[in-house]
Amino acid sequence: MVSLDDTGDHLASGQMNAELRHAQLEMLSAQCATDRLRLRYSAGDLARHAQRDILRKAWSSANALFEYYNSIVNQLPDRHSIDRSSTMTIEEAKVLNASDRLGRYLHEQREHFRPIGQPLEQEHREALAPFFTSELLTRIRTVVLDRERLPKPTLDSEAKAMDVAGLSDFPHPSSASFGEVLVFYDAIDNRHLFHALVHTVQIGVLGVEGYAERFVCGFLRTSTHASVPMEAHAAMLETAFAEHSRPFSVEEKVRLWMNQGRY
């Protein structure tokens, strides 16, 4: 191993810090996942019921990371200034706050469009009945925009802070789902309606806050909207619907992914 002090290679130093930032983002995603775990289950629950091999691997990974970064901090000439600083950086605070902002955005847009929303037409309800409950299809309200475009969530500062420029590009190119209120940019067809309804089910199963949190954490992991797990799953189910596969319950598919931790 060659020290950067020996080489004086500024490009290598820049690459090193880029890789450090990438590692920090990956650990932030892991922290989001762990925070969800902590909110749902007590330490006692995990100690009694968690699969031992999974728990051991999680503990081993966390412990190895702590030892590695602690060894680095111990070599800093000003390590005590870090010890006294906040455990959360400004960038981390902004990203964690992004899920709250996104949740508020979903609430606000739903309340804005609900009064002018229209019930699903009968032909759409009949086409989608094999995949969604009648109760859900009855509650759905749709809005078709003329020349108006949806505002972006106020996530720009968070996106710039984390060098993720597309984080605020939340609305889908053809539609946006705000729970039971669906907004479309063009005439509604069954395929786009199906896709939007998958997101409605995801929001219903995960909750608005849970959906927003998973979206932000998923974007940090993948850096592209299409690769966020909720979006990828909606695209998969949409394709199955378009290929005239046998009827299936979208809610069951969503709950399965949630229980498997795939969101």
Buried (B, 14 or more C-beta within 10 A) or exposed (E): EEEEEEEEEEEEEEEEEEEEEEEBBEBBBBBBBEEBBEEEEEEEEBEEEBEEEEEEEBEEEEEEEEEEEEEEEEEEEEEEEEEEEEEEEEBBEBBBBBBEBBBBBBBEBBEBBBEEBEEBEEEBBEBBEEBBEEEBBEBBBBBEBEEEEBEBBEBEEBBBBBEBEEBBBBBBEBBBBBBBBBBBBEEBEBBBBBBBBBBBBBBBBBEBBBBBBBBBBBBBBBBEBEEBBBBBBBBEBBEBBEEEEEEEBBBEBBBEBBEEEEB
